């Protein structure tokens, strides 16, 4: 089942990839990165307006009670991380 969110999360990185995140007060250890992609909201403009970019990471992670797949969004310009989806 997929659940969609827009929850801010605290993320620790290692080698530029998420290694752990805290969501709803629980630490989730990233076991592996499944996908990484980059979106630029105004991709059709030439040149892109302000170089806005969003990094998305789909990761397999555990909070100690089994694995689930999480989608994290990172906004490099402001440093904010958001949990956008969970598959469990």
KEZA-310535 format. One record per atom (N, C-alpha, C, O): residue number from 1; atom name; x, y, z. Coordinates in Angstrom, 3 decimals, decimal comma, m for minus. Example, Ala and Ser with C-alpha at 12.3 -4.5 7.8 and 13.67 -1.06 7.14 Angstrom:
BEGIN
<atom i="1" at="N" px="13,190" py="m5,690" pz="7,800"/>
<atom i="1" at="CA" px="12,300" py="m4,500" pz="7,800"/>
<atom i="1" at="C" px="13,200" py="m3,300" pz="7,800"/>
<atom i="1" at="O" px="14,236" py="m3,319" pz="8,465"/>
<atom i="2" at="N" px="12,850" py="m2,250" pz="7,080"/>
<atom i="2" at="CA" px="13,670" py="m1,060" pz="7,140"/>
<atom i="2" at="C" px="12,900" py="0,030" pz="7,870"/>
<atom i="2" at="O" px="13,409" py="1,138" pz="8,039"/>
//
This chain:
BEGIN
<atom i="1" at="N" px="0,841" py="m1,173" pz="0,000"/>
<atom i="1" at="CA" px="0,000" py="0,000" pz="0,000"/>
<atom i="1" at="C" px="0,890" py="1,242" pz="0,000"/>
<atom i="1" at="O" px="1,881" py="1,303" pz="0,728"/>
<atom i="2" at="N" px="0,536" py="2,216" pz="m0,808"/>
<atom i="2" at="CA" px="1,281" py="3,469" pz="m0,881"/>
<atom i="2" at="C" px="0,543" py="4,545" pz="m0,110"/>
<atom i="2" at="O" px="m0,665" py="4,728" pz="m0,259"/>
<atom i="3" at="N" px="1,301" py="5,257" pz="0,721"/>
<atom i="3" at="CA" px="0,744" py="6,408" pz="1,436"/>
<atom i="3" at="C" px="1,571" py="7,633" pz="1,045"/>
<atom i="3" at="O" px="2,798" py="7,565" pz="0,967"/>
<atom i="4" at="N" px="0,894" py="8,741" pz="0,803"/>
<atom i="4" at="CA" px="1,554" py="9,969" pz="0,373"/>
<atom i="4" at="C" px="1,593" py="10,952" pz="1,535"/>
<atom i="4" at="O" px="0,619" py="11,106" pz="2,271"/>
<atom i="5" at="N" px="2,749" py="11,620" pz="1,685"/>
<atom i="5" at="CA" px="2,965" py="12,566" pz="2,769"/>
<atom i="5" at="C" px="3,647" py="13,823" pz="2,237"/>
<atom i="5" at="O" px="4,052" py="13,885" pz="1,076"/>
<atom i="6" at="N" px="3,760" py="14,794" pz="3,088"/>
<atom i="6" at="CA" px="4,570" py="15,991" pz="2,847"/>
<atom i="6" at="C" px="5,155" py="16,403" pz="4,187"/>
<atom i="6" at="O" px="5,039" py="17,554" pz="4,606"/>
<atom i="7" at="N" px="5,790" py="15,434" pz="4,857"/>
<atom i="7" at="CA" px="6,301" py="15,640" pz="6,208"/>
<atom i="7" at="C" px="7,776" py="16,019" pz="6,207"/>
<atom i="7" at="O" px="8,586" py="15,330" pz="5,585"/>
<atom i="8" at="N" px="8,139" py="17,096" pz="6,889"/>
<atom i="8" at="CA" px="9,564" py="17,412" pz="7,015"/>
<atom i="8" at="C" px="10,263" py="16,330" pz="7,836"/>
<atom i="8" at="O" px="9,715" py="15,825" pz="8,816"/>
<atom i="9" at="N" px="11,481" py="15,985" pz="7,422"/>
<atom i="9" at="CA" px="12,276" py="14,984" pz="8,126"/>
<atom i="9" at="C" px="13,706" py="15,495" pz="8,266"/>
<atom i="9" at="O" px="14,179" py="16,300" pz="7,464"/>
<atom i="10" at="N" px="14,383" py="15,007" pz="9,307"/>
<atom i="10" at="CA" px="15,811" py="15,276" pz="9,491"/>
<atom i="10" at="C" px="16,555" py="14,103" pz="8,865"/>
<atom i="10" at="O" px="16,263" py="12,945" pz="9,164"/>
<atom i="11" at="N" px="17,517" py="14,404" pz="7,997"/>
<atom i="11" at="CA" px="18,233" py="13,360" pz="7,262"/>
<atom i="11" at="C" px="19,730" py="13,496" pz="7,482"/>
<atom i="11" at="O" px="20,286" py="14,591" pz="7,395"/>
<atom i="12" at="N" px="20,376" py="12,372" pz="7,766"/>
<atom i="12" at="CA" px="21,840" py="12,301" pz="7,806"/>
<atom i="12" at="C" px="22,286" py="11,668" pz="6,495"/>
<atom i="12" at="O" px="21,639" py="10,750" pz="5,992"/>
<atom i="13" at="N" px="23,391" py="12,160" pz="5,945"/>
<atom i="13" at="CA" px="23,890" py="11,628" pz="4,689"/>
<atom i="13" at="C" px="25,292" py="11,058" pz="4,853"/>
<atom i="13" at="O" px="26,028" py="11,405" pz="5,777"/>
<atom i="14" at="N" px="25,632" py="10,179" pz="3,932"/>
<atom i="14" at="CA" px="26,970" py="9,608" pz="3,858"/>
<atom i="14" at="C" px="27,316" py="9,478" pz="2,378"/>
<atom i="14" at="O" px="26,612" py="8,802" pz="1,627"/>
<atom i="15" at="N" px="28,385" py="10,116" pz="1,969"/>
<atom i="15" at="CA" px="28,751" py="10,074" pz="0,555"/>
<atom i="15" at="C" px="27,727" py="10,720" pz="m0,349"/>
<atom i="15" at="O" px="27,614" py="10,354" pz="m1,519"/>
<atom i="16" at="N" px="26,973" py="11,686" pz="0,179"/>
<atom i="16" at="CA" px="25,969" py="12,384" pz="m0,612"/>
<atom i="16" at="C" px="24,616" py="11,687" pz="m0,674"/>
<atom i="16" at="O" px="23,677" py="12,215" pz="m1,270"/>
<atom i="17" at="N" px="24,502" py="10,505" pz="m0,066"/>
<atom i="17" at="CA" px="23,250" py="9,759" pz="m0,073"/>
<atom i="17" at="C" px="22,647" py="9,712" pz="1,332"/>
<atom i="17" at="O" px="23,385" py="9,743" pz="2,317"/>
<atom i="18" at="N" px="21,314" py="9,637" pz="1,441"/>
<atom i="18" at="CA" px="20,708" py="9,511" pz="2,770"/>
<atom i="18" at="C" px="21,168" py="8,222" pz="3,444"/>
<atom i="18" at="O" px="21,189" py="7,163" pz="2,817"/>
<atom i="19" at="N" px="21,534" py="8,311" pz="4,714"/>
<atom i="19" at="CA" px="21,949" py="7,126" pz="5,467"/>
<atom i="19" at="C" px="21,017" py="6,860" pz="6,649"/>
<atom i="19" at="O" px="20,936" py="5,737" pz="7,146"/>
<atom i="20" at="N" px="20,319" py="7,897" pz="7,090"/>
<atom i="20" at="CA" px="19,370" py="7,766" pz="8,197"/>
<atom i="20" at="C" px="18,435" py="8,966" pz="8,153"/>
<atom i="20" at="O" px="18,828" py="10,054" pz="7,733"/>
<atom i="21" at="N" px="17,196" py="8,762" pz="8,589"/>
<atom i="21" at="CA" px="16,277" py="9,888" pz="8,723"/>
<atom i="21" at="C" px="15,387" py="9,685" pz="9,929"/>
<atom i="21" at="O" px="15,139" py="8,558" pz="10,358"/>
<atom i="22" at="N" px="14,912" py="10,794" pz="10,470"/>
<atom i="22" at="CA" px="14,011" py="10,756" pz="11,618"/>
<atom i="22" at="C" px="12,649" py="11,237" pz="11,147"/>
<atom i="22" at="O" px="12,500" py="12,353" pz="10,649"/>
<atom i="23" at="N" px="11,666" py="10,375" pz="11,314"/>
<atom i="23" at="CA" px="10,300" py="10,672" pz="10,912"/>
<atom i="23" at="C" px="9,371" py="10,272" pz="12,039"/>
<atom i="23" at="O" px="9,447" py="9,151" pz="12,542"/>
<atom i="24" at="N" px="8,506" py="11,168" pz="12,434"/>
<atom i="24" at="CA" px="7,543" py="10,952" pz="13,517"/>
<atom i="24" at="C" px="8,246" py="10,488" pz="14,797"/>
<atom i="24" at="O" px="7,746" py="9,627" pz="15,521"/>
<atom i="25" at="N" px="9,417" py="11,079" pz="15,056"/>
<atom i="25" at="CA" px="10,149" py="10,795" pz="16,274"/>
<atom i="25" at="C" px="10,928" py="9,493" pz="16,291"/>
<atom i="25" at="O" px="11,511" py="9,136" pz="17,315"/>
<atom i="26" at="N" px="10,947" py="8,780" pz="15,177"/>
<atom i="26" at="CA" px="11,654" py="7,493" pz="15,106"/>
<atom i="26" at="C" px="12,780" py="7,554" pz="14,084"/>
<atom i="26" at="O" px="12,599" py="8,065" pz="12,979"/>
<atom i="27" at="N" px="13,936" py="7,033" pz="14,457"/>
<atom i="27" at="CA" px="15,078" py="6,968" pz="13,545"/>
<atom i="27" at="C" px="14,906" py="5,780" pz="12,600"/>
<atom i="27" at="O" px="14,598" py="4,668" pz="13,027"/>
<atom i="28" at="N" px="15,110" py="6,035" pz="11,320"/>
<atom i="28" at="CA" px="15,024" py="5,001" pz="10,286"/>
<atom i="28" at="C" px="16,400" py="4,866" pz="9,635"/>
<atom i="28" at="O" px="16,919" py="5,833" pz="9,078"/>
<atom i="29" at="N" px="16,983" py="3,692" pz="9,701"/>
<atom i="29" at="CA" px="18,282" py="3,440" pz="9,069"/>
<atom i="29" at="C" px="18,060" py="3,031" pz="7,622"/>
<atom i="29" at="O" px="17,298" py="2,106" pz="7,339"/>
<atom i="30" at="N" px="18,728" py="3,721" pz="6,715"/>
<atom i="30" at="CA" px="18,628" py="3,395" pz="5,296"/>
<atom i="30" at="C" px="19,469" py="2,145" pz="5,032"/>
<atom i="30" at="O" px="20,674" py="2,140" pz="5,287"/>
<atom i="31" at="N" px="18,846" py="1,108" pz="4,533"/>
<atom i="31" at="CA" px="19,546" py="m0,149" pz="4,226"/>
<atom i="31" at="C" px="20,138" py="m0,125" pz="2,827"/>
<atom i="31" at="O" px="21,234" py="m0,636" pz="2,593"/>
<atom i="32" at="N" px="19,389" py="0,484" pz="1,886"/>
<atom i="32" at="CA" px="19,925" py="0,638" pz="0,525"/>
<atom i="32" at="C" px="19,140" py="1,692" pz="m0,238"/>
<atom i="32" at="O" px="17,956" py="1,919" pz="0,011"/>
<atom i="33" at="N" px="19,831" py="2,328" pz="m1,172"/>
<atom i="33" at="CA" px="19,203" py="3,300" pz="m2,069"/>
<atom i="33" at="C" px="18,693" py="2,520" pz="m3,278"/>
<atom i="33" at="O" px="19,448" py="1,798" pz="m3,928"/>
<atom i="34" at="N" px="17,411" py="2,674" pz="m3,569"/>
<atom i="34" at="CA" px="16,803" py="1,979" pz="m4,698"/>
<atom i="34" at="C" px="16,845" py="2,812" pz="m5,968"/>
<atom i="34" at="O" px="17,087" py="2,290" pz="m7,056"/>
<atom i="35" at="N" px="16,607" py="4,123" pz="m5,822"/>
<atom i="35" at="CA" px="16,605" py="5,035" pz="m6,973"/>
<atom i="35" at="C" px="16,983" py="6,428" pz="m6,521"/>
<atom i="35" at="O" px="16,784" py="6,802" pz="m5,365"/>
<atom i="36" at="N" px="17,532" py="7,190" pz="m7,454"/>
<atom i="36" at="CA" px="17,800" py="8,612" pz="m7,235"/>
<atom i="36" at="C" px="17,537" py="9,319" pz="m8,555"/>
<atom i="36" at="O" px="18,025" py="8,887" pz="m9,600"/>
<atom i="37" at="N" px="16,766" py="10,408" pz="m8,515"/>
<atom i="37" at="CA" px="16,519" py="11,197" pz="m9,711"/>
<atom i="37" at="C" px="16,396" py="12,658" pz="m9,326"/>
<atom i="37" at="O" px="16,170" py="13,004" pz="m8,167"/>
<atom i="38" at="N" px="16,552" py="13,510" pz="m10,341"/>
<atom i="38" at="CA" px="16,530" py="14,961" pz="m10,142"/>
<atom i="38" at="C" px="15,453" py="15,552" pz="m11,036"/>
<atom i="38" at="O" px="15,346" py="15,208" pz="m12,213"/>
<atom i="39" at="N" px="14,653" py="16,451" pz="m10,458"/>
<atom i="39" at="CA" px="13,651" py="17,189" pz="m11,225"/>
<atom i="39" at="C" px="13,937" py="18,679" pz="m11,126"/>
<atom i="39" at="O" px="14,342" py="19,182" pz="m10,078"/>
<atom i="40" at="N" px="13,727" py="19,354" pz="m12,204"/>
<atom i="40" at="CA" px="13,750" py="20,815" pz="m12,199"/>
<atom i="40" at="C" px="12,332" py="21,247" pz="m12,567"/>
<atom i="40" at="O" px="11,877" py="20,982" pz="m13,679"/>
<atom i="41" at="N" px="11,628" py="21,912" pz="m11,643"/>
<atom i="41" at="CA" px="10,223" py="22,246" pz="m11,879"/>
<atom i="41" at="C" px="9,950" py="22,984" pz="m13,185"/>
<atom i="41" at="O" px="8,902" py="22,771" pz="m13,795"/>
<atom i="42" at="N" px="10,859" py="23,843" pz="m13,628"/>
<atom i="42" at="CA" px="10,666" py="24,576" pz="m14,884"/>
<atom i="42" at="C" px="11,563" py="24,009" pz="m15,980"/>
<atom i="42" at="O" px="12,252" py="24,762" pz="m16,667"/>
<atom i="43" at="N" px="11,560" py="22,686" pz="m16,148"/>
<atom i="43" at="CA" px="12,461" py="22,028" pz="m17,078"/>
<atom i="43" at="C" px="12,267" py="22,471" pz="m18,528"/>
<atom i="43" at="O" px="13,191" py="22,347" pz="m19,332"/>
<atom i="44" at="N" px="11,095" py="22,982" pz="m18,876"/>
<atom i="44" at="CA" px="10,800" py="23,361" pz="m20,252"/>
<atom i="44" at="C" px="11,353" py="24,743" pz="m20,621"/>
<atom i="44" at="O" px="11,424" py="25,085" pz="m21,801"/>
<atom i="45" at="N" px="11,742" py="25,530" pz="m19,625"/>
<atom i="45" at="CA" px="12,252" py="26,876" pz="m19,892"/>
<atom i="45" at="C" px="13,700" py="26,825" pz="m20,355"/>
<atom i="45" at="O" px="14,464" py="25,944" pz="m19,962"/>
<atom i="46" at="N" px="14,058" py="27,777" pz="m21,188"/>
<atom i="46" at="CA" px="15,426" py="27,841" pz="m21,699"/>
<atom i="46" at="C" px="15,938" py="29,264" pz="m21,544"/>
<atom i="46" at="O" px="15,477" py="30,136" pz="m22,281"/>
<atom i="47" at="N" px="16,838" py="29,548" pz="m20,656"/>
<atom i="47" at="CA" px="17,456" py="28,666" pz="m19,666"/>
<atom i="47" at="C" px="16,547" py="28,481" pz="m18,454"/>
<atom i="47" at="O" px="15,597" py="29,242" pz="m18,273"/>
<atom i="48" at="N" px="16,825" py="27,489" pz="m17,634"/>
<atom i="48" at="CA" px="15,993" py="27,258" pz="m16,446"/>
<atom i="48" at="C" px="15,979" py="28,476" pz="m15,525"/>
<atom i="48" at="O" px="17,009" py="29,113" pz="m15,305"/>
<atom i="49" at="N" px="14,809" py="28,788" pz="m14,993"/>
<atom i="49" at="CA" px="14,651" py="29,951" pz="m14,117"/>
<atom i="49" at="C" px="15,238" py="29,665" pz="m12,742"/>
<atom i="49" at="O" px="14,674" py="28,884" pz="m11,976"/>
<atom i="50" at="N" px="16,357" py="30,287" pz="m12,426"/>
<atom i="50" at="CA" px="16,931" py="30,213" pz="m11,096"/>
<atom i="50" at="C" px="17,536" py="28,880" pz="m10,693"/>
<atom i="50" at="O" px="17,865" py="28,684" pz="m9,523"/>
<atom i="51" at="N" px="17,689" py="27,959" pz="m11,639"/>
<atom i="51" at="CA" px="18,332" py="26,676" pz="m11,336"/>
<atom i="51" at="C" px="17,676" py="25,939" pz="m10,164"/>
<atom i="51" at="O" px="18,370" py="25,314" pz="m9,362"/>
<atom i="52" at="N" px="16,358" py="26,008" pz="m10,063"/>
<atom i="52" at="CA" px="15,643" py="25,274" pz="m9,019"/>
<atom i="52" at="C" px="15,738" py="23,789" pz="m9,335"/>
<atom i="52" at="O" px="15,549" py="23,370" pz="m10,477"/>
<atom i="53" at="N" px="16,036" py="22,993" pz="m8,302"/>
<atom i="53" at="CA" px="16,128" py="21,554" pz="m8,517"/>
<atom i="53" at="C" px="15,639" py="20,830" pz="m7,273"/>
<atom i="53" at="O" px="15,760" py="21,326" pz="m6,153"/>
<atom i="54" at="N" px="15,092" py="19,660" pz="m7,494"/>
<atom i="54" at="CA" px="14,632" py="18,793" pz="m6,416"/>
<atom i="54" at="C" px="15,255" py="17,420" pz="m6,620"/>
<atom i="54" at="O" px="15,131" py="16,827" pz="m7,691"/>
<atom i="55" at="N" px="15,927" py="16,915" pz="m5,583"/>
<atom i="55" at="CA" px="16,508" py="15,577" pz="m5,623"/>
<atom i="55" at="C" px="15,553" py="14,623" pz="m4,924"/>
<atom i="55" at="O" px="15,107" py="14,890" pz="m3,808"/>
<atom i="56" at="N" px="15,244" py="13,524" pz="m5,572"/>
<atom i="56" at="CA" px="14,386" py="12,495" pz="m4,986"/>
<atom i="56" at="C" px="15,199" py="11,233" pz="m4,766"/>
<atom i="56" at="O" px="15,999" py="10,832" pz="m5,610"/>
<atom i="57" at="N" px="14,977" py="10,616" pz="m3,615"/>
<atom i="57" at="CA" px="15,644" py="9,371" pz="m3,250"/>
<atom i="57" at="C" px="14,591" py="8,363" pz="m2,840"/>
<atom i="57" at="O" px="13,787" py="8,646" pz="m1,952"/>
<atom i="58" at="N" px="14,571" py="7,202" pz="m3,457"/>
<atom i="58" at="CA" px="13,718" py="6,105" pz="m3,009"/>
<atom i="58" at="C" px="14,643" py="5,133" pz="m2,282"/>
<atom i="58" at="O" px="15,605" py="4,627" pz="m2,859"/>
<atom i="59" at="N" px="14,341" py="4,879" pz="m1,009"/>
<atom i="59" at="CA" px="15,236" py="4,081" pz="m0,170"/>
<atom i="59" at="C" px="14,464" py="2,979" pz="0,541"/>
<atom i="59" at="O" px="13,267" py="3,093" pz="0,802"/>
<atom i="60" at="N" px="15,179" py="1,923" pz="0,840"/>
<atom i="60" at="CA" px="14,658" py="0,873" pz="1,702"/>
<atom i="60" at="C" px="15,229" py="1,154" pz="3,079"/>
<atom i="60" at="O" px="16,443" py="1,282" pz="3,236"/>
<atom i="61" at="N" px="14,355" py="1,252" pz="4,085"/>
<atom i="61" at="CA" px="14,812" py="1,634" pz="5,420"/>
<atom i="61" at="C" px="14,047" py="0,874" pz="6,490"/>
<atom i="61" at="O" px="12,976" py="0,318" pz="6,246"/>
<atom i="62" at="N" px="14,631" py="0,866" pz="7,685"/>
<atom i="62" at="CA" px="14,043" py="0,158" pz="8,810"/>
<atom i="62" at="C" px="14,091" py="1,030" pz="10,050"/>
<atom i="62" at="O" px="15,071" py="1,730" pz="10,305"/>
<atom i="63" at="N" px="13,013" py="0,973" pz="10,811"/>
<atom i="63" at="CA" px="12,974" py="1,640" pz="12,112"/>
<atom i="63" at="C" px="13,090" py="0,597" pz="13,212"/>
<atom i="63" at="O" px="12,724" py="0,850" pz="14,359"/>
<atom i="64" at="N" px="13,602" py="m0,581" pz="12,856"/>
<atom i="64" at="CA" px="13,789" py="m1,654" pz="13,816"/>
<atom i="64" at="C" px="12,694" py="m2,699" pz="13,809"/>
<atom i="64" at="O" px="12,814" py="m3,723" pz="14,483"/>
<atom i="65" at="N" px="11,627" py="m2,462" pz="13,059"/>
<atom i="65" at="CA" px="10,504" py="m3,405" pz="13,062"/>
<atom i="65" at="C" px="10,114" py="m3,847" pz="11,655"/>
<atom i="65" at="O" px="8,927" py="m3,957" pz="11,349"/>
<atom i="66" at="N" px="11,081" py="m4,094" pz="10,814"/>
<atom i="66" at="CA" px="10,820" py="m4,508" pz="9,435"/>
<atom i="66" at="C" px="11,170" py="m3,418" pz="8,448"/>
<atom i="66" at="O" px="11,359" py="m2,259" pz="8,818"/>
<atom i="67" at="N" px="11,254" py="m3,806" pz="7,185"/>
<atom i="67" at="CA" px="11,637" py="m2,879" pz="6,126"/>
<atom i="67" at="C" px="10,415" py="m2,286" pz="5,432"/>
<atom i="67" at="O" px="9,355" py="m2,907" pz="5,355"/>
<atom i="68" at="N" px="10,594" py="m1,083" pz="4,936"/>
<atom i="68" at="CA" px="9,600" py="m0,436" pz="4,082"/>
<atom i="68" at="C" px="10,375" py="0,416" pz="3,081"/>
<atom i="68" at="O" px="11,575" py="0,640" pz="3,243"/>
<atom i="69" at="N" px="9,688" py="0,884" pz="2,057"/>
<atom i="69" at="CA" px="10,299" py="1,749" pz="1,046"/>
<atom i="69" at="C" px="9,766" py="3,159" pz="1,258"/>
<atom i="69" at="O" px="8,562" py="3,374" pz="1,401"/>
<atom i="70" at="N" px="10,689" py="4,113" pz="1,277"/>
<atom i="70" at="CA" px="10,365" py="5,515" pz="1,541"/>
<atom i="70" at="C" px="10,881" py="6,376" pz="0,399"/>
<atom i="70" at="O" px="11,916" py="6,076" pz="m0,197"/>
<atom i="71" at="N" px="10,155" py="7,447" pz="0,098"/>
<atom i="71" at="CA" px="10,620" py="8,417" pz="m0,884"/>
<atom i="71" at="C" px="10,919" py="9,724" pz="m0,165"/>
<atom i="71" at="O" px="10,060" py="10,286" pz="0,514"/>
<atom i="72" at="N" px="12,141" py="10,193" pz="m0,323"/>
<atom i="72" at="CA" px="12,594" py="11,429" pz="0,301"/>
<atom i="72" at="C" px="12,879" py="12,460" pz="m0,775"/>
<atom i="72" at="O" px="13,440" py="12,135" pz="m1,822"/>
<atom i="73" at="N" px="12,494" py="13,708" pz="m0,519"/>
<atom i="73" at="CA" px="12,787" py="14,809" pz="m1,451"/>
<atom i="73" at="C" px="13,723" py="15,783" pz="m0,756"/>
<atom i="73" at="O" px="13,505" py="16,156" pz="0,396"/>
<atom i="74" at="N" px="14,764" py="16,191" pz="m1,465"/>
<atom i="74" at="CA" px="15,719" py="17,160" pz="m0,927"/>
<atom i="74" at="C" px="15,726" py="18,389" pz="m1,820"/>
<atom i="74" at="O" px="15,803" py="18,289" pz="m3,045"/>
<atom i="75" at="N" px="15,643" py="19,560" pz="m1,178"/>
<atom i="75" at="CA" px="15,713" py="20,831" pz="m1,893"/>
<atom i="75" at="C" px="17,080" py="21,443" pz="m1,580"/>
<atom i="75" at="O" px="17,232" py="22,119" pz="m0,563"/>
<atom i="76" at="N" px="18,080" py="21,213" pz="m2,445"/>
<atom i="76" at="CA" px="19,441" py="21,664" pz="m2,152"/>
<atom i="76" at="C" px="19,561" py="23,164" pz="m1,879"/>
<atom i="76" at="O" px="20,411" py="23,575" pz="m1,088"/>
<atom i="77" at="N" px="18,733" py="23,984" pz="m2,514"/>
<atom i="77" at="CA" px="18,860" py="25,432" pz="m2,334"/>
<atom i="77" at="C" px="18,596" py="25,857" pz="m0,894"/>
<atom i="77" at="O" px="19,223" py="26,799" pz="m0,408"/>
<atom i="78" at="N" px="17,684" py="25,183" pz="m0,207"/>
<atom i="78" at="CA" px="17,376" py="25,533" pz="1,177"/>
<atom i="78" at="C" px="17,782" py="24,473" pz="2,173"/>
<atom i="78" at="O" px="17,770" py="24,713" pz="3,380"/>
<atom i="79" at="N" px="18,141" py="23,302" pz="1,679"/>
<atom i="79" at="CA" px="18,574" py="22,221" pz="2,541"/>
<atom i="79" at="C" px="17,454" py="21,394" pz="3,156"/>
<atom i="79" at="O" px="17,726" py="20,487" pz="3,943"/>
<atom i="80" at="N" px="16,197" py="21,684" pz="2,814"/>
<atom i="80" at="CA" px="15,065" py="20,985" pz="3,429"/>
<atom i="80" at="C" px="14,883" py="19,584" pz="2,845"/>
<atom i="80" at="O" px="15,048" py="19,359" pz="1,646"/>
<atom i="81" at="N" px="14,537" py="18,651" pz="3,737"/>
<atom i="81" at="CA" px="14,199" py="17,279" pz="3,343"/>
<atom i="81" at="C" px="12,727" py="17,042" pz="3,689"/>
<atom i="81" at="O" px="12,234" py="17,512" pz="4,715"/>
<atom i="82" at="N" px="12,031" py="16,301" pz="2,811"/>
<atom i="82" at="CA" px="10,620" py="15,988" pz="3,006"/>
<atom i="82" at="C" px="10,383" py="14,524" pz="2,695"/>
<atom i="82" at="O" px="10,880" py="14,017" pz="1,689"/>
<atom i="83" at="N" px="9,630" py="13,836" pz="3,543"/>
<atom i="83" at="CA" px="9,187" py="12,483" pz="3,234"/>
<atom i="83" at="C" px="7,932" py="12,613" pz="2,394"/>
<atom i="83" at="O" px="6,964" py="13,236" pz="2,829"/>
<atom i="84" at="N" px="7,927" py="12,035" pz="1,188"/>
<atom i="84" at="CA" px="6,802" py="12,238" pz="0,274"/>
<atom i="84" at="C" px="5,938" py="10,995" pz="0,070"/>
<atom i="84" at="O" px="4,782" py="11,114" pz="m0,337"/>
<atom i="85" at="N" px="6,483" py="9,792" pz="0,346"/>
<atom i="85" at="CA" px="5,687" py="8,575" pz="0,158"/>
<atom i="85" at="C" px="6,292" py="7,417" pz="0,950"/>
<atom i="85" at="O" px="7,488" py="7,383" pz="1,239"/>
<atom i="86" at="N" px="5,413" py="6,469" pz="1,289"/>
<atom i="86" at="CA" px="5,835" py="5,246" pz="1,978"/>
<atom i="86" at="C" px="5,105" py="4,073" pz="1,337"/>
<atom i="86" at="O" px="3,896" py="4,126" pz="1,114"/>
<atom i="87" at="N" px="5,856" py="3,013" pz="1,045"/>
<atom i="87" at="CA" px="5,294" py="1,752" pz="0,570"/>
<atom i="87" at="C" px="5,572" py="0,718" pz="1,649"/>
<atom i="87" at="O" px="6,728" py="0,453" pz="1,977"/>
<atom i="88" at="N" px="4,514" py="0,132" pz="2,201"/>
<atom i="88" at="CA" px="4,733" py="m0,879" pz="3,236"/>
<atom i="88" at="C" px="3,877" py="m2,107" pz="3,007"/>
<atom i="88" at="O" px="3,938" py="m3,056" pz="3,788"/>
//
